[in-house]
Amino acid sequence: MASTNPGNFANRPTEEVREIAAKGGHASHGGSHQTSEPGRNPDGTFTKGSEVARELGAKGGHIAQEHREENQAIEEAGRNPDGTFKKGSELAHKLGAQGGHAAHEGA
């Protein structure tokens, strides 16, 4: 038996489904999107030589550098980039011993 739920697209006429899909496509691809932000084109991209593009690009570069520094600190502390311990890591030994002592204190 077919559902009568209006939210079920299978129960709607094909043309109605196409119209709804087109609205979503226009919204996601900037069909009628207009922006008045300085340094941006109407489609949201940056204008050539835009100060906004330069500032945001620099901000992204700084954030990327911070992440590289954080990952380097983790690696130097005896961990791999994925957070696991390096083989023979002094940090792994130290934290394993702490965990073992804590487990025996609670028992």
N, C-alpha and C positions, 0 to 999 in steps of 0.2 A: 504494500500500500504506500502510495506517495505521501510524503510529508507536506503539510500545508504551511510550514514555517516560512514567512516571507524573507527571512535572512538566508535561506537556502537558495543559492543561485540556480540550482538545477530546476527549481520551480518557477523561475522567472522567464519571461519571453527573451529570446536571443538578442533582439535589438536593445532591450533595456539593459541587459548585461554588458553589451558592447559600449553603450553610453556611459555606464558607471566605470568601466575599465578605462575608457578614454579620459574621463575626468581625472582618474588617478595617474595616468600617464602624463597628462599635461601638468599636473601639480608636481610630479617628481622630476620632470625634465625642464621645468621653467617655462612652460607654454605661455603663460600670461604673467609671469613673475616680473615685476618691475622693482628696481631698487634705486634709491636716491642716495646711497652711501657714496661719499667722495672716494675716488680711487678705484671704483668698481664699475664694470660694464653692467648693462641692464640684466644680463643673464647671471650675474653674481661673480663672474671671473674678474680678475684684476686688470686695470688699464695698464698699458705699457709704461714702465717707469714709475708706477704708483708708490707713493710713500707708505701706504698701508701694506702693500705687498712686502716691501723691504722690512718694515717693522715686524710683521708676523713671521716672515722667513727667519729673521734674526732670533725671534723668540723661540721658534721651533729648533733652531740650531743650538741655543743655550740649553734647552730641555734635553735634547739628544746628548749633549756633552755631559750633563748631570747624570744621565742614565749610564753612560760609559764609565764615569768615575765611580758610581755606586757599584757597578758590576766588577770593576777592577778591585775595589775594596773587599768585596765578597770573595773574589778569587784569592786575594792575598791573605784572607783570614782562614784559608783552608777549605773553601767550598768551590764547587763547580758553578758555572753560570746558572744551571738549573736548580741550584740550592742544595744539591747532594754534597756529601763530603768527598774531598779528594782522598785517594788511597794513601794511608799512612798519615793522615792529617792530625796534627797535634790538637787542633780544635775538636775533632771527633773524639779523640781519646779523653780530653778534658770533660766534654759534655757528657760522654758516656759514663764516666766515673761519677760525675755529679748526679746523673739519673739513677745510677745504681745505689749510691748512698741515700738518696731521697727515698727510693723504694724500700730500703731496709729500715729507715727511720720510722716509716709509717706502719710497718708490720709489727 
